[in-house]
Amino acid sequence: MKNIFLLLLLLPLTLFAHMNIAVSYPYIGAITKSIGGEHINTVVLAKGNWDPHFVVPRPSFISKVRNADALIMNGGQLEIGWLPPLINRAGNPKTNVGANTFLNLSHYIKLIDKPSNVDRSGGDVHPDGNPHFHLDPNNILVLAKTIEKFLISIDREHANVYQTNYENFSASWQEKMKGWQEKMASKKGMKVIQFHNNLAYFNKAYGLENIGTIEPLPGIPPSSRHIIKTIELIKDQKPCCILHDVYHSTKTAEFISDKTGIKIILMPHDIGALETVEDLTSLFDYLTGAVQ
């Protein structure tokens, strides 16, 4: 009877234990949960309506990272200002760079827009290239496969589950991509303006041509001179719209819109960026439906 009692005590630790996977952004949490299923808990640090470049690390983040069994980050230096100090303060060897339980997704994607040189005159540039790669739906499949392999590497006991979940996710996602491609087919070659070039991968995936940004340089507020040049550019090139992120003020875009008649379209960058964007599917449903 004593042995049976001890066995019952151990069962929750063996059969029902979950890995706590900390992730930097909601989209990573969604992919990770799709692949990990019931065997993991995802702990998302940043919210989807925050500026992903400038997340303020809250004290609660420290305990979340400290208690994590693994950490998955976007990379491409998108988290450079907030995640490394958080990892250091948490003091969890499982979340340290280089640990087998640490994953930098940017290492598995071919980044675009890599600058030839980096200095302060170029603004807040990303030396490794544009880090907003998840906004190309094709890259979501690459990220899902990467996360599948990562979960298997740290939890081989449930390898078959992760493989099956990935296969189901991949099949479903490819069907959805066909629908989004059909929606965007007529938009190929359409000219757009952005506030910040966070839609570079989305634009490339669907053939949209970004002719300029309201920011003169990444992270640099527009001057009066640059605004005037942007207005002249719009009148000359006649783009369809301003594709605007949700975390910068639209005040300058509204001024430009008043002067040119160009419409402003809010483009969410992550799950939760807008109330209607509740998952990865609704994110791309919105993005592909918004461009008119």
Secondary structure, 3 states (H helix, E strand, C coil): CHHHHHHHHHHHHHCCCCEEEEECCHHHHHHHHHHHHHHEEEEECCCCCCCCCCCCCCHHHHHHHHCCCEEEECCCCCCCCCHHHHHHHHCCHHHCCCCCCEEEHHHHCCCCCCCCCCCHHHCCCCCCCCCCHHHCHHHHHHHHHHHHHHHHHHCHHHHHHHHHHHHHHHHHHHHHHHHHHHHHHHHCCCEEEECCCCCHHHHHHHCCEEEEECCCECCECCCHHHHHHHHHHHHHHCCCEEEECCCCCCHHHHHHHHHHCCEEEECCCCCCCCCCCCCHHHHHHHHHHHCC
